[in-house]
Amino acid sequence: MSDSVPGTASGEPGRGAAGGEPEPIRAVPLRRPGRWIAAAVVLVLLGLFLYGAATNEAYQWNTYGKYLFDTRILAGVVVTLELTVIAMAIAVVLGTILSVMRLSPNPVLRSTAWVYLWIFRGTPVYVQLVFWGLVPSLYRQIALGIPFGPQFFHLDVQGLQAAFAFAVLGLGLNEAAYMAEIVRAGINSVGEGQREASTALGMSWTQTMRRTVLPQAMRVIIPPTGNEFIGMLKTTSLVTAIPLSTDLFGRARDIYGVNFQPIPLLMVTATWYLVITSVLMVGQFYLERYYSRGISRQLTAKQLQQLADARGVVNPK
């Protein structure tokens, strides 16, 4: 009786009949008919919806096309972007300060930060914006000086036309409460050994936060900050509570308040919000991929090719 060798003519996998290179594995992909059925159902439903929307006269597509690139709408888009960027800048800076205060060994700083978060996270942002709009009624004049003595600074609040500034402050202060929790989570993600090593090197608590903890926490902080930025863009539609009507939604509201065609104007507003959000989502994707380098051990196709080239392996065509 003769023994069969793996990879020979016996049909077992292994080396070929001549004892050379291993036989290639013939991989047969799995058939998944459920995917094709689900895709067909989704496409049919989507086609029915698009056909129904295109033939529905209530959408008033002529009015939609007329105001999609209207100069007033485009000006509202610019104001919306300005509100978003400035408010998020305030939120990131103030949120970082609040998160460091919450982690501070000073009980006064911890308590102050906790009260701030309790108030701004516990009340709706729309209600807060209404209060900011009522600031001229609540505080008619702001004076700074010595009680019963000379005044160094005096401001007539009722005479201010600062709806944009109040909107930025209202949005930024509210968002800072949420950014503080995001930054705090990022700080807590850094190992305790990093802080102990910094303390052993003679760094103070402030130096440890600035030089050691915060740079490493950025990997955890940046991705959810992108989500908050997108959320801030849509939250700007609430500044009508101040009231501020120069943003995107405010402009559309003013227009359909005159022509009495709210549906196409609301669709114009939704289209622009969707376009801007899509651009921000693409930027967030690349930002997350940049800061997630080194977390996963899975190599990309480019990294695998570079590794193969480094070892002298020729990639077969």
Steps between C-alpha positions, in 0.01 A plus 500: 500500500637839403445808713343806333690826533298823554486709189565211257273339248286364782299827480584627847586867534864583534780490248455415135586175333852617422561613858515864399280795601173437683190467290289817495187492712185544302280719718133498412313810626189440705172564331284743688165533321352688795720798425384522140136467602535771766680730254227449240226579751678816614554616141137440412377694804743783431391518137133513601568779747699707250236454232224600740693808616583604143139478387350659812412861425487585871880504513503794256831412336501821294508707817764268644731556202433873506617552858769230528776743401323820598738766633307525827527126555873504422549787745318294761734208434799726571347624827423142605861397440625801695274414794617139493873571485508778760270320744702178473824691557355642821370156599832322446704755697251533785426127503869419539527744790190353667624143463834588658312676780290188563815290530681758709589417863359841593144444636392855409589448135334158495180633652487799264541278195236256627244778553568637151443158342192442714335819378590493131446127451182495705310767305401495130715703266191668356403629844854629553489684168170660597663630818790638297251681283345650812831626640422863401179472704663331797807724517431839351835642606827343608729712717836416651646707780513558874167471687366847578809634327638572155422273206778376274285333236143552385310317226148564377381147418168609355677714244701204370409334173691183582271213404787321325728536804228372735439205267869410496524526880186295552611222269861501616426496873251218461732290285789556743319288758499203261854560378615497863376143539663396172834647605469346847440158345809547284709599802380200699595272210868577560656247733566594859862396455553792263404747772707320760804507271452873441473561874816296554678727252408801713210635294214679673139400445453778244816405312396136498167589343652732241804296401404138557128433533329735254722416198427128545131560567452665160457157340181450702385863494516579128249248353200591723587867455424454131156369591442801725605732217241346270240521775585866556437573133143376532448660841557843345147476360377572856646851510160626389424503874734798556370610239753483216364466148817530292593132521399239242173396661414860589544610140281218372237578761493866395457402136216252548338748738453721194423254218311251725687199355669337800552151354747589220683749725537241775634256242752762389610539862525124549703466180760752611522349849548157341772627264699668777456203734623262228816705452560505876446123520768443238741718696411316819572166334854599404557666836395186686721285280794729565464493878422127513839404359668241717183388679422202276755237401326446167717623215365684200562383143765770455680395818489133396650589161778702664572212736515256210736728306724536804534120524568464131171331420374573152129560480369280215295679238 
